[in-house]
Amino acid sequence: MLNRLLLLLCVLVIALGTVVVDFPDGATAIALVFVTSAVAIFAFRHFTEEKEFITIVFLVALALRMAFGVFIHVFDLREFFGGDAYAYDLHGARIVDIWLGRDSLSAEVAFIVDTSSGAGWGMYYVTAFVYLILGRNIFAAQSFCAVIGAATAPMVFFCAQKIFNNLSVAKVSAIAVAVFPSFIIWSGQLLKDGLIIFLLVTCMTMVLSLQGKISYPAIVTLVLALFGIITLRFYIFYMAIVAVAGSFVVGLSASSKSILRNTVILGLLGFGLMYLGVGRSADTEIRVFGNLERVQSSRLDLARTADSGFGQETDVSTTEGAISAIPIGFAFLMLAPFPWQATNLRQAITIPEILVWWASIPFIFMGLVYTIKNKLRAAFPILIFSLLLTIAYSIFQGNVGTAYRQRTQIQVFLFILAGVGWTVHKEEKENKRMVRTAAQKRVNSQLRAGAAYNREAI
């Protein structure tokens, strides 16, 4: 009964957009949400026996993101929470005009249409495809991102279950990603963050599937997910590809069948990425962005142009400087914004979430220790990716707000470890309770036996 009421509430919240958002924008957006959500739910339910849980966690995640999206749309708060949405809206509409012959290819958008240049061009095309189907409707594009963000929770469930084969770990991880505020904020808007997180989890889940056997649908999904990542944030692609390739190398066993399987998978993966032009795009971007001087310039700009900047004196243009920046960068990346340093409303509203996040860190450590001891080979892709991205962000992040935003790309896997830690903690408590109960039963039995002996003696 409770699940049915929760399901009804989620549907009502999702449909709220048709009431509070002007027609036809609200109606078309909700239609898009229902169609894409139906496809997602059907796909997720097909691959698990936990059909009810998967449906509920997806709809709860979607309802929270839609509610947040309606809030920022009605009160015009996109600039406050994520001003990038306006750029995606503008350029997406311009691309559609060019496709339909309503506008010529001006220099202003030429770099977007030419996919060989311009980092992060994929988000413009995502917006453009939505606008091509529904017309220019920023609420619809934002709602599509909310569906993708909500779909991350079931994907985390599958990823965690494949690694640990534990239902409790999978459920705790999925619920955390579904309801944690930072995931709601950054995937409930027309921003690339939610799409990146979803694609990362999809990559890791497909890798875990392929470690057991060759699956051509999984290979195609993996290639498309990696291609999507490079179109949204190119440097994450390199870390993801290291994690993907490394997982197959680490997973090699002595059997010829295993070696052949992993070699075929890596070959098909490389061919697929080459076919999509990833090599050409990656070469251009690494030459333009891949040097420490540019990283230093970008980092300094982040540190100076906002009240929440930090480490302005740090110089990462040299290898020594980059290494020395890691400790302070890591502290801000993992722990900021610090409640006692809140200087504006953006930082103040994160304080409750930050306190919950800090409280989860001991469970992350417990989960990490357990994983290294017992599941290192299976968890290798998420561990190596999280490590590489953490080091990278620790070096070139110079702004608390940006660190808070991009931390979600690491948190999504840390919450899996937190789920492990929480489950281990519960099992340890249960074991201790059982030991105490058994000991008490023995004491009671001995007392009863002693009393019986004394009565006989008397």
ChimeraX attribute file (.defattr): number of C-alpha atoms within 10 A of each C-alpha:
attribute: neighborCount
match mode: 1-to-1
recipient: residues
	/A:1	6
	/A:2	7
	/A:3	11
	/A:4	10
	/A:5	10
	/A:6	14
	/A:7	17
	/A:8	13
	/A:9	15
	/A:10	22
	/A:11	16
	/A:12	12
	/A:13	18
	/A:14	23
	/A:15	21
	/A:16	18
	/A:17	27
	/A:18	18
	/A:19	10
	/A:20	13
	/A:21	16
	/A:22	11
	/A:23	12
	/A:24	11
	/A:25	18
	/A:26	22
	/A:27	18
	/A:28	18
	/A:29	25
	/A:30	21
	/A:31	14
	/A:32	20
	/A:33	24
	/A:34	16
	/A:35	10
	/A:36	15
	/A:37	21
	/A:38	12
	/A:39	11
	/A:40	19
	/A:41	18
	/A:42	13
	/A:43	11
	/A:44	20
	/A:45	16
	/A:46	11
	/A:47	10
	/A:48	13
	/A:49	10
	/A:50	13
	/A:51	14
	/A:52	11
	/A:53	18
	/A:54	23
	/A:55	18
	/A:56	19
	/A:57	24
	/A:58	26
	/A:59	27
	/A:60	23
	/A:61	29
	/A:62	32
	/A:63	27
	/A:64	23
	/A:65	31
	/A:66	32
	/A:67	20
	/A:68	17
	/A:69	25
	/A:70	25
	/A:71	15
	/A:72	19
	/A:73	18
	/A:74	14
	/A:75	8
	/A:76	11
	/A:77	13
	/A:78	18
	/A:79	11
	/A:80	10
	/A:81	14
	/A:82	16
	/A:83	14
	/A:84	14
	/A:85	21
	/A:86	15
	/A:87	14
	/A:88	24
	/A:89	22
	/A:90	15
	/A:91	21
	/A:92	26
	/A:93	24
	/A:94	23
	/A:95	26
	/A:96	22
	/A:97	17
	/A:98	15
	/A:99	14
	/A:100	11
	/A:101	10
	/A:102	11
	/A:103	12
	/A:104	14
	/A:105	16
	/A:106	10
	/A:107	8
	/A:108	9
	/A:109	15
	/A:110	14
	/A:111	15
	/A:112	21
	/A:113	18
	/A:114	10
	/A:115	16
	/A:116	17
	/A:117	17
	/A:118	17
	/A:119	21
	/A:120	18
	/A:121	22
	/A:122	22
	/A:123	25
	/A:124	24
	/A:125	20
	/A:126	18
	/A:127	29
	/A:128	26
	/A:129	17
	/A:130	22
	/A:131	21
	/A:132	18
	/A:133	10
	/A:134	16
	/A:135	15
	/A:136	20
	/A:137	20
	/A:138	24
	/A:139	25
	/A:140	26
	/A:141	27
	/A:142	25
	/A:143	28
	/A:144	27
	/A:145	29
	/A:146	32
	/A:147	27
	/A:148	23
	/A:149	29
	/A:150	32
	/A:151	26
	/A:152	29
	/A:153	31
	/A:154	30
	/A:155	23
	/A:156	29
	/A:157	27
	/A:158	27
	/A:159	28
	/A:160	31
	/A:161	19
	/A:162	18
	/A:163	22
	/A:164	18
	/A:165	12
	/A:166	13
	/A:167	16
	/A:168	17
	/A:169	25
	/A:170	26
	/A:171	23
	/A:172	21
	/A:173	29
	/A:174	30
	/A:175	23
	/A:176	20
	/A:177	27
	/A:178	27
	/A:179	18
	/A:180	16
	/A:181	17
	/A:182	19
	/A:183	27
	/A:184	25
	/A:185	21
	/A:186	23
	/A:187	33
	/A:188	31
	/A:189	32
	/A:190	31
	/A:191	24
	/A:192	22
	/A:193	24
	/A:194	27
	/A:195	25
	/A:196	26
	/A:197	24
	/A:198	24
	/A:199	23
	/A:200	28
	/A:201	25
	/A:202	23
	/A:203	28
	/A:204	27
	/A:205	24
	/A:206	24
	/A:207	24
	/A:208	24
	/A:209	18
	/A:210	19
	/A:211	18
	/A:212	12
	/A:213	13
	/A:214	14
	/A:215	14
	/A:216	12
	/A:217	10
	/A:218	19
	/A:219	21
	/A:220	16
	/A:221	17
	/A:222	25
	/A:223	22
	/A:224	18
	/A:225	22
	/A:226	26
	/A:227	21
	/A:228	20
	/A:229	26
	/A:230	23
	/A:231	22
	/A:232	20
	/A:233	18
	/A:234	22
	/A:235	18
	/A:236	19
	/A:237	21
	/A:238	19
	/A:239	18
	/A:240	24
	/A:241	17
	/A:242	14
	/A:243	24
	/A:244	25
	/A:245	18
	/A:246	16
	/A:247	23
	/A:248	24
	/A:249	14
	/A:250	13
	/A:251	17
	/A:252	19
	/A:253	12
	/A:254	8
	/A:255	8
	/A:256	9
	/A:257	11
	/A:258	17
	/A:259	15
	/A:260	11
	/A:261	18
	/A:262	23
	/A:263	15
	/A:264	13
	/A:265	21
	/A:266	16
	/A:267	11
	/A:268	16
	/A:269	21
	/A:270	16
	/A:271	13
	/A:272	18
	/A:273	17
	/A:274	15
	/A:275	10
	/A:276	13
	/A:277	14
	/A:278	20
	/A:279	12
	/A:280	13
	/A:281	19
	/A:282	20
	/A:283	12
	/A:284	16
	/A:285	17
	/A:286	13
	/A:287	9
	/A:288	13
	/A:289	15
	/A:290	13
	/A:291	12
	/A:292	18
	/A:293	14
	/A:294	15
	/A:295	19
	/A:296	22
	/A:297	15
	/A:298	15
	/A:299	23
	/A:300	23
	/A:301	15
	/A:302	23
	/A:303	22
	/A:304	15
	/A:305	11
	/A:306	13
	/A:307	13
	/A:308	19
	/A:309	19
	/A:310	20
	/A:311	17
	/A:312	14
	/A:313	8
	/A:314	20
	/A:315	22
	/A:316	23
	/A:317	15
	/A:318	13
	/A:319	11
	/A:320	10
	/A:321	15
	/A:322	20
	/A:323	13
	/A:324	15
	/A:325	20
	/A:326	21
	/A:327	13
	/A:328	14
	/A:329	27
	/A:330	19
	/A:331	11
	/A:332	22
	/A:333	28
	/A:334	20
	/A:335	19
	/A:336	23
	/A:337	23
	/A:338	15
	/A:339	16
	/A:340	8
	/A:341	11
	/A:342	16
	/A:343	12
	/A:344	10
	/A:345	9
	/A:346	13
	/A:347	19
	/A:348	15
	/A:349	12
	/A:350	18
	/A:351	17
	/A:352	11
	/A:353	13
	/A:354	21
	/A:355	13
	/A:356	11
	/A:357	16
	/A:358	13
	/A:359	11
	/A:360	18
	/A:361	18
	/A:362	14
	/A:363	22
	/A:364	21
	/A:365	16
	/A:366	19
	/A:367	25
	/A:368	22
	/A:369	16
	/A:370	16
	/A:371	21
	/A:372	14
	/A:373	10
	/A:374	12
	/A:375	14
	/A:376	16
	/A:377	17
	/A:378	20
	/A:379	22
	/A:380	23
	/A:381	27
	/A:382	25
	/A:383	20
	/A:384	18
	/A:385	23
	/A:386	21
	/A:387	14
	/A:388	18
	/A:389	20
	/A:390	20
	/A:391	18
	/A:392	18
	/A:393	20
	/A:394	23
	/A:395	27
	/A:396	26
	/A:397	28
	/A:398	29
	/A:399	27
	/A:400	24
	/A:401	20
	/A:402	15
	/A:403	22
	/A:404	19
	/A:405	16
	/A:406	20
	/A:407	21
	/A:408	23
	/A:409	21
	/A:410	22
	/A:411	19
	/A:412	24
	/A:413	25
	/A:414	23
	/A:415	27
	/A:416	30
	/A:417	28
	/A:418	25
	/A:419	27
	/A:420	29
	/A:421	25
	/A:422	22
	/A:423	21
	/A:424	17
	/A:425	15
	/A:426	12
	/A:427	12
	/A:428	12
	/A:429	12
	/A:430	12
	/A:431	12
	/A:432	12
	/A:433	12
	/A:434	12
	/A:435	12
	/A:436	12
	/A:437	12
	/A:438	12
	/A:439	12
	/A:440	12
	/A:441	12
	/A:442	12
	/A:443	12
	/A:444	12
	/A:445	12
	/A:446	12
	/A:447	12
	/A:448	12
	/A:449	12
	/A:450	12
	/A:451	12
	/A:452	12
	/A:453	11
	/A:454	10
	/A:455	9
	/A:456	8
	/A:457	7
	/A:458	6
